[in-house]
């Protein structure tokens, strides 16, 4: 994610809502990696995640005019989450991991990538989602807005998930 502050992102979304394609391009460059990471977590497929990134920014383009300044990252990530969930329902996919899934960036932050991939299977979907959003730099409050959960619930689920991961790794995380 390209570092950019909340006010700048709010401005880019507002400009996008006024039909500014350049602003949409800047939004894309700032947020595409985070959107891709979230989509990959849900779909477990690089090609499907790419499709969701495309659909997310089409939705941002269509809905930017009704955006009310506030949490721009959360707003975009919530769109990505909703599109991901809709995509999964349409695809009626299983939960087998794509063999390329182990390459996601968040692995380096927690533990060895192979170990973490194995350990993440022990988390339920909401715990995995919260851990992955946190690993991408989202606060508990932002994660709560993205997932539609209270920040206190996100903190609790995150703490519980990290405890599980730590126990699975023998305290190495």
C-alpha positions in Angstrom: 0.0 0.0 0.0 1.4 3.4 -1.0 1.5 5.6 2.2 -1.2 8.3 1.9 -3.2 10.0 4.7 -6.9 9.8 5.3 -7.6 13.3 4.0 -5.9 12.6 0.7 -7.8 9.4 0.3 -11.1 11.2 1.1 -10.2 13.7 -1.6 -9.4 11.1 -4.1 -12.7 9.3 -3.5 -14.5 12.6 -3.8 -12.7 13.5 -7.1 -13.5 9.9 -8.3 -17.2 10.6 -7.6 -16.9 13.6 -9.8 -15.7 11.5 -12.7 -11.9 12.0 -12.3 -10.2 8.9 -13.7 -6.8 10.0 -12.6 -8.0 10.1 -9.0 -9.4 6.5 -9.4 -5.9 5.5 -10.7 -4.3 6.9 -7.6 -6.8 5.2 -5.4 -6.0 1.9 -7.2 -2.3 2.3 -6.8 -2.7 3.1 -3.1 -5.1 0.3 -2.2 -4.7 -2.5 -4.8 -2.3 -4.6 -2.6 -4.6 -4.5 0.4 -7.7 -5.3 -1.7 -5.8 -8.2 -3.4 -4.7 -9.6 -0.1 -8.2 -9.6 1.3 -9.6 -11.1 -1.9 -6.9 -13.8 -1.9 -7.7 -14.7 1.7 -11.3 -15.3 0.7 -10.9 -17.0 -2.7 -7.5 -18.6 -2.2 -6.8 -18.1 -5.9 -4.6 -15.4 -7.5 -6.8 -15.2 -10.7 -10.0 -14.9 -8.7 -8.4 -12.3 -6.4 -7.4 -10.3 -9.5 -11.0 -10.3 -10.7 -12.2 -9.1 -7.3 -9.7 -6.2 -7.4 -11.1 -5.2 -10.8 -14.7 -5.5 -9.6 -13.9 -3.6 -6.4 -12.5 -0.6 -8.2 -15.4 -0.6 -10.7 -17.7 -0.5 -7.6 -15.6 2.4 -6.1 -16.0 4.2 -9.5 -19.8 3.7 -9.5 -20.3 4.5 -5.8 -17.8 7.2 -5.1 -20.4 9.9 -5.6 -22.4 8.7 -2.6 -19.3 8.4 -0.3 -19.3 10.4 2.8 -15.8 11.3 4.0 -14.6 9.3 7.0 -12.8 6.0 6.8 -11.7 5.7 3.1 -9.6 2.6 3.6 -12.3 0.8 5.5 -14.9 1.9 2.9 -12.9 0.4 0.0 -12.0 -2.8 2.0 -15.7 -3.3 2.9 -16.6 -3.1 -0.8 -13.8 -5.7 -1.5 -15.1 -7.9 1.3 -18.7 -7.8 0.1 -17.6 -8.5 -3.5 -15.4 -11.4 -2.3 -18.3 -13.0 -0.3 -20.6 -12.6 -3.3 -18.0 -14.2 -5.5 -17.5 -17.1 -3.2 -21.3 -17.7 -3.1 -21.5 -17.7 -6.9 -18.5 -20.0 -7.3 -19.6 -22.4 -4.5 -16.0 -23.2 -4.1 -14.4 -25.6 -1.6 -11.9 -24.5 1.0 -8.8 -26.2 -0.4 -5.8 -23.9 -0.5 -4.4 -22.9 -3.9 -0.8 -24.2 -4.1 0.4 -20.6 -4.7 -1.4 -19.3 -1.6 1.7 -19.7 0.6 3.4 -16.6 -1.0 1.2 -13.9 0.6 3.1 -11.1 2.3 1.6 -11.4 5.8 3.4 -14.7 6.4 6.7 -12.9 6.9 5.3 -10.8 9.7 4.1 -13.7 11.9 6.1 -16.9 11.3 7.7 -19.0 8.7 5.3 -19.1 5.7 4.8 -22.8 5.5 4.2 -23.1 9.2 1.7 -20.2 9.2 -0.3 -21.6 6.2 -0.7 -24.8 8.1 -1.6 -23.0 11.3 -4.1 -20.7 9.7 -6.2 -23.7 8.9 -6.8 -24.0 12.6 -8.5 -20.6 12.8 -12.1 -20.1 11.9 -13.0 -17.8 9.0 -13.6 -14.7 11.1 -10.3 -15.2 13.1 -8.4 -15.7 9.9 -9.9 -12.6 8.3 -9.1 -10.4 11.3 -5.5 -11.7 11.6 -4.9 -11.1 7.9 -6.4 -7.5 8.0 -4.3 -6.7 11.0 -1.2 -8.1 9.2 -1.9 -5.7 6.4 -1.8 -2.8 8.8 -5.5 -2.2 9.6 -6.3 -1.2 13.2 -8.9 -3.0 15.2 -11.4 -0.1 14.6 -10.8 -0.2 10.8 -11.1 -4.0 10.8 -14.4 -3.7 12.7 -15.7 -1.3 10.1 -14.6 -3.6 7.3 -16.1 -6.7 8.8 -19.2 -5.1 10.4 -18.1 -6.1 13.9 -17.6 -3.9 17.0 -13.9 -3.0 17.6 -14.0 -4.8 21.0 -15.1 -8.0 19.3 -12.3 -7.6 16.8 -9.7 -7.1 19.5 -11.0 -10.2 21.4 -11.0 -12.4 18.3 -7.6 -11.2 17.3 -6.2 -11.9 20.7 -7.8 -15.4 20.7 -6.4 -16.1 17.2 -2.9 -15.0 18.1 -3.0 -17.1 21.2 -4.1 -20.1 19.1 -1.3 -19.5 16.6 1.2 -19.1 19.4 0.2 -22.3 21.0 0.4 -24.1 17.6 3.9 -22.8 17.0 5.2 -23.6 20.4 5.4 -20.0 21.3 7.5 -19.0 18.3 5.0 -16.4 16.9 
